[in-house]
Amino acid sequence: MSRSAVFLDEMGVGPLWRLRRSGVAAVEEVVAEEAVAVAVPVAVAEVAPVAEIVIAPVSVPVVAPLIVPPAPVPVPVPVPVAATESDDTAWFDDAPPPPPAKQLTDAEIAVMDWDALAAATAKCTRCDLCKNRKGVVVGRGDRQGAWLMLASSPSRGEEREGRALPGEQGKLLDNMLKAIDIAPETDVYITHLLKCRPLDEAGQERLPTEGETAACRPFFARELALLQPRTIVTLGQMAAAGILPGEKPVRGKVRQLGDAAVVATYHPENLLQDESGKAKARAWGDLCLAKSTHAGRG
């Protein structure tokens, strides 16, 4: 044991072990502090240096926080599903076309009332005109009227509006009827022999075929039976010829269809294009003939 250690041991002063921040304790500092407190009368120069006692730094293991893994999320097990059709619409291309509308027979049409007749006319498939038509034009007016105004087939404007004789044609016809003291709003029914507009491959109007005329005839026949008019005024040459097939129409002559008198005149569209006024003068004579014939049957 060194002399310094003996002196310290005799004075009851032992080394004080203190953990410094740096982890290393310098003995000289501890001894100095304790020596001052005891006040030993010994020259400092006589005290041999105290052997350095080095405390090795203590390595404190850093314990990582315990991380508990989350409970495993159950993964759904795919359940085999029976094969179904795709959600897209590709299947529609392979679907069978809807069944065509039922073609009505003449006997079925012959017992219809007004509403059923109008509905059946709008959905008619009795001829090929139904494939390319843009619309169907049904009759309009007083369903108990004594006067029937009859055209041949719808024009482009009538097909577009779905109404017989609209626009300027209708206004002119109204004025013609008023001229012979007939109220156009009452006692008058307007219709066509054909309910669809006949067109050729180029989209131009054409005369109806015999098959188209025959297919549409039951609708007009039923209108005639429900209306039971006293006087029929045909508008245009085609209507005059079509109402009585096989009989040549003549203006100024009264013909007969059942109990109804038939008088032919010009179509309002032809009168609108008449710049000379001659056709309008003749139409006035036709209307006067129809008026007198109608009155004689009253």
ABEGO torsion letter per residue (X at the ends): XBAAAAAAAAAGBBBBBBBBAAGBBBAAAAAAAAAAAAGBBBBAAABBBBBBBBBBBBBBBBBBBBBBBBBBBBBBBBBBBBBBBBABAAAAAABBBBBBBBBBBAAAAAABBAAAAAAAAAABAABAAAAABAEBBBBBEBAABABBBBBABBBAAAAAAGBBGBEAAAAAAAAAAAAAGBBAABGBBBBBABABBBBBAAGBBBBBBAAAAAAAAAAAAAAAAAAGBABBBBBEAAAAAAABBGBBBBBGBBBBBEABBBBBBBBAAAAAABAAGAAAAAAAAAAAAAAAAAAAAX
